[in-house]
Amino acid sequence: MTLWELNRLSASAFVTALGHVFEHSPWVAERATKKRPFKSVDELHETMITAVWSAPQPSQMALLRAHPELAGKAAMRGELTTESTLEQSSAGLAHCTPEELARLTALNAAYNKKFGFPFILAVKGYDRAGILREFERRLERDSSVEFEEALKQVARITRFRLDALLGD
């Protein structure tokens, strides 16, 4: 699909086309549809990110909680979205050793307990060891700093997804 085609879709088709970009959160695309037409993928992404940053904190938290854990139960059961499956596989998370999987499981539990949402990382360019290091580093942060970082990571993930979808 091209940006030109996306701009010409009905509002409901636009939301259908982009609703998956923000993990299980079509409300972001719903807000963006009102700002069409977009001149660039940059403008589209900025509009969607602005919708997230201007949303009430409970909506932001729901968006973060909609993300799957890295190499978590949903991944093991094959329940990830197509995008999440590709992203996690590209970082080697589908091939964790038992030790790495045990460490990720423990880190996921500790992170969720501390922050109330799953660890979110745009894994493009990371390998398993790098993901583990980043996980451990961010687990030491203050809640408000980590909440903001998680939203920034969502912005990175969604930009990669838009680029893949729109080919720009």
C-alpha positions in Angstrom: 0.0 0.0 0.0 1.2 3.5 -0.7 0.5 6.7 1.4 -1.5 8.0 -1.5 -3.8 5.0 -1.3 -4.0 5.2 2.4 -5.1 8.8 2.3 -8.0 7.9 0.0 -9.4 5.1 2.1 -12.7 5.5 4.1 -12.2 6.2 7.8 -13.0 2.7 8.7 -10.7 1.2 6.1 -8.0 3.5 7.2 -8.3 2.3 10.8 -8.4 -1.3 9.5 -5.2 -0.7 7.5 -3.3 0.9 10.4 -5.1 -0.4 13.5 -2.4 -3.1 14.0 0.5 -0.7 13.9 0.0 0.2 17.5 -0.3 -3.2 19.2 -4.0 -3.9 19.7 -4.8 -0.2 19.9 -6.8 0.9 16.9 -7.8 4.1 18.7 -4.5 5.6 17.6 -5.4 5.2 13.9 -8.9 6.4 14.6 -7.5 9.7 16.0 -5.1 10.0 13.0 -7.8 9.5 10.4 -9.2 13.0 11.2 -5.9 14.6 10.2 -5.7 13.3 6.6 -4.4 13.7 4.0 -0.8 13.1 5.1 2.0 14.4 2.9 4.6 11.9 4.2 5.1 8.9 6.4 6.9 11.2 8.8 3.8 13.4 9.1 1.5 10.3 9.6 3.8 8.9 12.2 4.1 12.2 14.0 0.3 12.5 14.1 -0.1 9.1 15.5 2.6 9.6 18.1 1.0 13.0 19.1 -2.2 11.1 19.6 -0.5 8.7 22.0 1.4 11.5 23.9 -1.7 13.6 24.3 -3.9 10.7 25.4 -4.8 10.3 29.0 -2.4 8.2 31.1 -4.9 5.3 31.4 -5.0 5.1 27.6 -1.2 5.2 27.4 -1.0 2.5 30.0 -3.5 0.3 28.1 -1.4 0.7 25.0 1.8 -0.4 26.9 -0.1 -3.3 28.4 -1.3 -4.4 25.0 2.3 -5.3 24.1 3.5 -8.9 24.5 6.4 -9.9 26.7 9.6 -10.6 24.9 9.8 -14.4 24.5 6.8 -14.6 26.9 3.9 -16.9 27.2 2.1 -15.5 24.2 5.1 -16.1 22.0 5.4 -19.7 23.3 1.7 -20.3 22.5 2.0 -18.7 19.0 -0.4 -15.9 19.9 1.7 -12.9 18.9 0.6 -10.6 16.1 2.4 -11.1 12.8 4.5 -8.0 13.4 5.5 -9.0 16.9 6.4 -12.5 15.7 8.7 -11.1 13.0 10.3 -8.6 15.3 11.0 -11.0 18.1 12.3 -13.7 15.6 14.6 -11.2 13.9 16.3 -10.6 17.3 16.7 -14.4 17.8 14.2 -14.6 20.6 12.6 -17.7 19.0 15.9 -19.5 19.5 16.7 -18.8 23.2 18.6 -21.3 25.1 16.9 -22.7 28.2 19.1 -20.4 30.3 18.2 -17.3 28.3 14.5 -18.2 28.4 14.7 -18.6 32.2 16.4 -15.3 32.5 13.9 -13.5 30.2 11.0 -15.1 32.2 12.5 -13.8 35.4 13.1 -10.4 34.0 9.6 -10.2 32.5 8.1 -11.0 35.9 10.3 -8.5 37.8 9.7 -5.8 35.2 5.9 -6.3 35.2 5.8 -6.3 39.0 7.8 -3.1 39.2 6.2 -1.1 36.4 2.8 -2.7 35.7 3.4 -3.2 32.0 5.6 -5.4 29.9 9.1 -4.5 28.9 9.0 -2.8 25.5 12.0 -2.6 23.2 12.3 -1.9 19.5 14.4 -5.0 19.0 15.6 -4.2 15.5 19.4 -4.2 15.7 19.6 -6.1 19.0 20.7 -9.7 19.6 19.6 -11.8 22.6 22.5 -10.7 24.7 21.9 -7.0 23.9 18.2 -7.4 24.8 19.1 -9.0 28.1 21.6 -6.2 28.9 19.0 -3.5 28.0 16.3 -5.3 30.1 18.5 -5.4 33.1 19.6 -1.7 32.7 16.1 -0.4 32.4 14.7 -2.5 35.3 16.8 -0.3 37.6 15.0 2.9 36.5 12.4 5.0 38.2 8.8 4.3 37.2 8.2 7.7 35.5 11.4 7.5 33.5 10.6 4.0 32.4 7.0 4.8 31.5 8.3 7.6 29.2 11.0 5.2 27.7 8.4 2.6 27.0 6.3 5.1 25.0 9.5 6.1 23.1 10.1 2.5 22.3 6.5 2.2 21.0 7.2 5.2 18.8 10.3 3.4 17.3 8.5 0.1 16.8 5.6 1.8 15.1 7.8 3.8 12.8 9.5 0.5 11.7 6.0 -1.0 11.1 4.8 2.0 9.1 7.9 1.9 6.9 7.4 -1.8 6.3 3.7 -1.3 5.5 4.0 1.8 3.3 7.3 1.0 1.7 8.7 4.6 2.2 
